[in-house]
Amino acid sequence: MKCSQHGISLRHSKRPFPKRLIIPLPARVALSLQKQADKEGVSKVDLAIQLLEAIVRDNLYDAVIDRNAESKKRRTVPLKARRS
């Protein structure tokens, strides 16, 4: 087949997802993460890993990301802006 001639495998890979994930963070988030990591005596990478592992292990996605609160923030218009 042409795929095999070009080194392209059509088999499903049994390898796990990559172990490295690069996530760009806003400066304020990175700074806050670093401050908390310093308090706990760990690196910010280790703290981020611990946080993500806890979210996944305990299925805390909805608890951490309150989508209803976010939509309420976007819908709320300050009183001064309403008068304009």
Secondary structure, 3 states (H helix, E strand, C coil): CHHHHCCCCCCCCCCCCCCCCCCCCCHHHHHHHHHHHHHHCCCHHHHHHHHHHHHHHCCCHHHHCCHHHHHHHHHCCCHHHHHC
